[in-house]
Amino acid sequence: MGDVIAMTGAEFEQLFQTCVNETREPYAVARDALRDQGDEAVPPLLAKVSESSDDDWLPRIVAQMVLGWIVRTDLYEQVGHILRRPGRTAGPRPVSLVPAPTAAAVALSGLGADVVPRLIEILVKTHEWDGERESSAVMLALDYLRDRRAVMPLLDLAAPGGDARRRMLAMSTLGGLGDQAAFEVAKQALDDRGNSARLRGMAAVCLGRIGDPAAGQALRAAAAAPVARNAAVTTEDLILRQSAIRAMGYLGAPGDATELKEMLDQESNVALGLELVGALTRLREPEALRQCGNENTVVREAAEEAARSLSGPGY
């Protein structure tokens, strides 16, 4: 650091704007030039953090990224060490659209809130860990950390026109954050029939977790059975309906419990029947579960067990 020549204010500004406007190698080169300034770069970077508004979020988070590389180098380097480890899940998990909680995601979130700018940097700037396992781990870590600084970058990743896998991961994380700002992008993704069932399903779950009752009608429509009672259930139908049913269980809009109970009584598909049991359990509706009129024994037994778990001893 001692051999580094101090830069002028104009040189700092030029490098900083490159960091804001560029990605991948151009970003990394400019970032490293600022990083090499060490403590000399800290005051102007702190000024960038304080002067940026919520509407102009990118300069603020970029300043935090570069600051982290100067003052929390060891912490930031741990991220790479964690992501380079062989992938494994942190424990059993039901099959779901939501990525499994990998050990990497748990370890990353264990680094605390100071690592959030570094995780965002990976997603929107350096793209150095673009593999599915690594991207999932970074997104899940942001989900676990529940830091609002991730909302705006994730909204950019979830927007129409982006990579479908990254859009799904971003919406999954936005749902976990539960920020109202994600409502429109998730609603648009659910309503767009040109999107895959998986993407629409993730958007549905995101809406349910956000908890805005305005999503109720769209979720009920997505969860509804085909008009023909015994119509074949396609894989696409199953994915979307399961997700929408799950979302209704998260949302708990007025009338949802009654509608879910009616769907439970009439549903002939076992997987969907069990999803309906799960939604009513999430809404804590033991009486509706106790009165389950589904034709399938497996579904009825699951409803009975769920009602018992909600009612406690003496049921």
Rosetta blueprint (number, residue, H / E / L):
1 M L
2 G L
3 D L
4 V L
5 I L
6 A L
7 M L
8 T L
9 G H
10 A H
11 E H
12 F H
13 E H
14 Q H
15 L H
16 F H
17 Q H
18 T H
19 C H
20 V H
21 N H
22 E L
23 T L
24 R H
25 E H
26 P H
27 Y H
28 A H
29 V H
30 A H
31 R H
32 D H
33 A H
34 L H
35 R H
36 D L
37 Q L
38 G H
39 D H
40 E H
41 A H
42 V H
43 P H
44 P H
45 L H
46 L H
47 A H
48 K H
49 V H
50 S H
51 E H
52 S L
53 S L
54 D L
55 D L
56 D L
57 W H
58 L H
59 P H
60 R H
61 I H
62 V H
63 A H
64 Q H
65 M H
66 V H
67 L H
68 G H
69 W H
70 I H
71 V H
72 R L
73 T H
74 D H
75 L H
76 Y H
77 E H
78 Q H
79 V H
80 G H
81 H H
82 I H
83 L H
84 R H
85 R L
86 P L
87 G L
88 R L
89 T E
90 A L
91 G L
92 P L
93 R L
94 P L
95 V L
96 S L
97 L L
98 V L
99 P L
100 A L
101 P L
102 T E
103 A H
104 A H
105 A H
106 V H
107 A H
108 L H
109 S H
110 G L
111 L L
112 G L
113 A H
114 D H
115 V H
116 V H
117 P H
118 R H
119 L H
120 I H
121 E H
122 I H
123 L H
124 V H
125 K H
126 T H
127 H L
128 E L
129 W L
130 D L
131 G L
132 E H
133 R H
134 E H
135 S H
136 S H
137 A H
138 V H
139 M H
140 L H
141 A H
142 L H
143 D H
144 Y H
145 L H
146 R L
147 D L
148 R H
149 R H
150 A H
151 V H
152 M H
153 P H
154 L H
155 L H
156 D H
157 L H
158 A H
159 A L
160 P L
161 G L
162 G L
163 D L
164 A H
165 R H
166 R H
167 R H
168 M H
169 L H
170 A H
171 M H
172 S H
173 T H
174 L H
175 G H
176 G H
177 L H
178 G L
179 D L
180 Q H
181 A H
182 A H
183 F H
184 E H
185 V H
186 A H
187 K H
188 Q H
189 A H
190 L H
191 D H
192 D L
193 R L
194 G L
195 N L
196 S L
197 A H
198 R H
199 L H
200 R H
201 G H
202 M H
203 A H
204 A H
205 V H
206 C H
207 L H
208 G H
209 R H
210 I H
211 G L
212 D L
213 P H
214 A H
215 A H
216 G H
217 Q H
218 A H
219 L H
220 R H
221 A H
222 A H
223 A H
224 A L
225 A L
226 P L
227 V L
228 A L
229 R L
230 N L
231 A L
232 A L
233 V L
234 T L
235 T H
236 E H
237 D H
238 L H
239 I H
240 L H
241 R H
242 Q H
243 S H
244 A H
245 I H
246 R H
247 A H
248 M H
249 G H
250 Y H
251 L H
252 G L
253 A L
254 P L
255 G L
256 D H
257 A H
258 T H
259 E H
260 L H
261 K H
262 E H
263 M H
264 L H
265 D H
266 Q H
267 E L
268 S L
269 N L
270 V H
271 A H
272 L H
273 G H
274 L H
275 E H
276 L H
277 V H
278 G H
279 A H
280 L H
281 T H
282 R H
283 L L
284 R L
285 E L
286 P H
287 E H
288 A H
289 L H
290 R H
291 Q L
292 C L
293 G L
294 N L
295 E L
296 N L
297 T H
298 V H
299 V H
300 R H
301 E H
302 A H
303 A H
304 E H
305 E H
306 A H
307 A H
308 R H
309 S H
310 L H
311 S H
312 G L
313 P L
314 G L
315 Y L
